[in-house]
Amino acid sequence: MIAFALTDALVTVGAILGIYLLWPHRRDGKVRMIRLGLGLMGIAALIGAVRFASGQVNELEWAHSLASTFAAAAGLLLISVGLILKANAVKLDSGITRYVRYGLPALVAFVMFFPGTGPVISALPLLGLALGATASVMLILKGKQSTGLVWLASFALIGLASVLIGDSRSESTFGITNWHLYHAMLGIWAVLVGEATKRLMAR
């Protein structure tokens, strides 16, 4: 189980590195959205690491699953919305930005507690991916090819991880358990998001 704990911890480390890359821009409200999105991903992975490292695989499965579902829905939305607002230089009052930053996760959490809302929650990560990919293409079309391509690569990576591996994490590819491949890709994705945002702020 230690191997599973380590690959979950890899996602947490990736999220921390992504957040660290954005430390100089921490006062920007839109960057704070992106950092919070990365933070939610990192916390979900940390719960997974504790789950496997402690040997409480079955006991903490519900917490890990709930946190992962929430992070995928709210985290990706925060990142993509923050990117769209920043890419289009949308000027918002700091209070409004704060409401969006905390309102999105609160809304997702609220919806999750209602029965029968599973399909809606499952669709939110796809919405986040679509919005993020659209914003990335917009950056490229605006002449910010380097920044846009890094952003597009980050969304392509997490999209591929979810589509190709997401439902087969108990199986193996090339002799490596897909669980490890999936989380390694998520760790790289988190660092890419930090680097992409750093480049966006530099422009």
C-alpha positions as CSV (number, residue, x, y, z in Angstrom):
1,M,0.0,0.0,0.0
2,I,3.0,2.3,0.5
3,A,3.4,2.6,-3.3
4,F,-0.2,3.8,-3.6
5,A,0.4,6.3,-0.8
6,L,3.5,7.6,-2.6
7,T,1.8,8.2,-5.9
8,D,-1.1,10.0,-4.2
9,A,1.5,12.1,-2.3
10,L,3.1,12.9,-5.7
11,V,-0.1,14.8,-6.6
12,T,0.1,16.7,-3.4
13,V,3.7,17.6,-4.0
14,G,2.8,18.7,-7.6
15,A,0.0,20.9,-6.2
16,I,2.4,22.5,-3.7
17,L,5.0,23.2,-6.4
18,G,2.3,24.7,-8.6
19,I,1.1,26.9,-5.8
20,Y,4.7,27.9,-4.9
21,L,5.3,29.0,-8.5
22,L,2.5,31.5,-8.0
23,W,3.5,32.8,-4.7
24,P,4.8,36.2,-6.2
25,H,1.3,36.7,-7.6
26,R,-0.7,35.6,-4.6
27,R,-2.4,39.0,-4.2
28,D,-4.1,38.7,-7.6
29,G,-7.7,37.5,-7.1
30,K,-7.8,35.4,-10.3
31,V,-4.5,33.7,-9.4
32,R,-6.0,33.0,-6.0
33,M,-8.8,31.1,-7.8
34,I,-6.2,28.9,-9.6
35,R,-4.2,28.4,-6.4
36,L,-7.3,27.3,-4.5
37,G,-8.2,24.9,-7.3
38,L,-4.7,23.4,-7.1
39,G,-5.1,23.3,-3.3
40,L,-8.3,21.3,-3.5
41,M,-6.6,18.7,-5.7
42,G,-3.7,18.5,-3.4
43,I,-5.9,18.0,-0.3
44,A,-7.8,15.2,-2.0
45,A,-4.5,13.5,-2.9
46,L,-3.2,14.0,0.7
47,I,-6.3,12.2,2.0
48,G,-5.5,9.3,-0.4
49,A,-1.9,9.2,0.8
50,V,-3.0,9.0,4.5
51,R,-5.6,6.4,3.5
52,F,-3.0,4.0,2.1
53,A,-0.1,4.9,4.4
54,S,-2.2,4.3,7.5
55,G,-3.6,0.9,6.2
56,Q,-7.2,2.2,6.6
57,V,-7.9,1.5,2.9
58,N,-11.5,0.6,3.3
59,E,-12.3,2.9,6.3
60,L,-11.1,6.0,4.5
61,E,-12.3,5.1,1.1
62,W,-15.5,7.3,1.4
63,A,-13.5,10.3,2.5
64,H,-11.0,9.9,-0.4
65,S,-13.7,9.4,-2.9
66,L,-15.8,12.4,-1.7
67,A,-12.7,14.7,-1.6
68,S,-11.6,13.5,-5.1
69,T,-15.1,14.1,-6.6
70,F,-15.3,17.5,-5.0
71,A,-11.8,18.5,-6.1
72,A,-12.3,17.4,-9.7
73,A,-15.5,19.4,-9.9
74,A,-14.7,22.6,-7.9
75,G,-11.0,22.6,-8.5
76,L,-11.1,22.4,-12.3
77,L,-13.8,25.0,-12.4
78,L,-11.9,27.4,-10.3
79,I,-8.8,27.0,-12.4
80,S,-10.6,27.4,-15.7
81,V,-12.7,30.4,-14.6
82,G,-9.6,32.1,-13.1
83,L,-7.8,31.5,-16.4
84,I,-10.7,32.9,-18.5
85,L,-10.9,36.0,-16.4
86,K,-7.2,36.6,-16.5
87,A,-6.7,35.8,-20.2
88,N,-9.4,38.3,-21.1
89,A,-8.1,40.9,-18.6
90,V,-11.6,41.0,-17.0
91,K,-11.6,43.7,-14.3
92,L,-13.7,42.7,-11.2
93,D,-14.0,44.3,-7.8
94,S,-12.0,42.3,-5.3
95,G,-15.2,41.5,-3.4
96,I,-16.8,40.0,-6.5
97,T,-13.7,37.9,-7.2
98,R,-13.8,36.7,-3.6
99,Y,-17.4,35.7,-3.9
100,V,-16.6,33.7,-7.1
101,R,-13.6,32.1,-5.5
102,Y,-15.5,30.8,-2.5
103,G,-18.9,30.6,-4.1
104,L,-18.0,28.0,-6.7
105,P,-16.7,25.4,-4.2
106,A,-19.6,26.2,-1.8
107,L,-22.1,25.7,-4.7
108,V,-20.5,22.4,-5.7
109,A,-20.5,21.2,-2.1
110,F,-24.1,22.2,-1.7
111,V,-25.2,20.3,-4.8
112,M,-23.2,17.2,-3.8
113,F,-25.4,16.7,-0.8
114,F,-28.6,16.3,-2.8
115,P,-29.5,12.8,-4.0
116,G,-29.6,12.3,-7.8
117,T,-27.1,15.0,-8.6
118,G,-24.3,12.6,-9.5
119,P,-24.6,13.3,-13.3
120,V,-24.4,17.0,-12.7
121,I,-21.3,16.7,-10.5
122,S,-19.7,14.3,-13.1
123,A,-20.3,16.9,-15.8
124,L,-18.6,19.8,-14.0
125,P,-15.0,18.5,-14.6
126,L,-15.9,18.2,-18.3
127,L,-17.2,21.8,-18.2
128,G,-14.0,22.9,-16.5
129,L,-11.9,21.1,-19.2
130,A,-13.9,22.7,-22.0
131,L,-13.7,26.2,-20.6
132,G,-10.0,25.8,-19.9
133,A,-9.2,24.5,-23.4
134,T,-11.2,27.3,-24.9
135,A,-9.3,29.9,-22.9
136,S,-6.0,28.3,-23.9
137,V,-6.9,28.5,-27.6
138,M,-7.9,32.2,-27.1
139,L,-4.5,32.9,-25.7
140,I,-2.8,31.3,-28.7
141,L,-5.0,33.3,-31.1
142,K,-4.1,36.5,-29.2
143,G,-0.4,35.9,-29.9
144,K,0.5,34.4,-26.6
145,Q,1.5,31.1,-28.1
146,S,3.9,29.9,-25.5
147,T,1.6,30.6,-22.6
148,G,-1.5,29.2,-24.4
149,L,0.3,26.0,-25.4
150,V,1.5,25.3,-21.9
151,W,-2.1,25.8,-20.7
152,L,-3.5,23.6,-23.5
153,A,-0.9,20.9,-22.6
154,S,-2.1,21.0,-19.0
155,F,-5.7,20.5,-19.8
156,A,-4.9,17.9,-22.5
157,L,-2.9,16.0,-19.9
158,I,-5.6,15.9,-17.3
159,G,-8.1,15.1,-19.9
160,L,-6.1,12.2,-21.2
161,A,-5.5,10.9,-17.7
162,S,-9.3,11.0,-16.9
163,V,-10.4,9.5,-20.2
164,L,-7.8,6.9,-20.8
165,I,-7.0,5.8,-17.2
166,G,-9.7,7.3,-15.0
167,D,-12.0,4.2,-14.9
168,S,-9.2,1.6,-15.1
169,R,-6.9,2.5,-12.3
170,S,-7.0,-1.0,-10.9
171,E,-5.6,-2.4,-14.2
172,S,-2.0,-2.3,-15.5
173,T,-0.3,-0.9,-18.5
174,F,3.3,-1.8,-19.5
175,G,3.5,-3.7,-16.2
176,I,2.7,-0.5,-14.1
177,T,-0.6,-0.2,-12.2
178,N,-2.7,2.4,-13.9
179,W,-3.3,4.0,-10.5
180,H,0.4,5.1,-10.4
181,L,0.3,6.3,-14.0
182,Y,-2.9,8.3,-13.3
183,H,-1.5,10.1,-10.3
184,A,1.9,10.7,-11.9
185,M,0.1,12.5,-14.7
186,L,-1.9,14.5,-12.2
187,G,1.3,15.5,-10.4
188,I,2.8,16.7,-13.6
189,W,-0.4,18.5,-14.5
190,A,-0.4,20.5,-11.2
191,V,3.1,21.8,-11.9
192,L,2.1,22.6,-15.5
193,V,-0.8,24.7,-14.2
194,G,1.6,26.6,-11.9
195,E,4.1,27.2,-14.7
196,A,1.3,28.2,-17.2
197,T,-0.1,30.7,-14.8
198,K,3.3,32.1,-14.0
199,R,3.9,32.7,-17.7
200,L,0.5,34.3,-18.1
201,M,1.3,36.7,-15.3
202,A,4.7,37.5,-16.8
203,R,3.0,38.7,-20.0
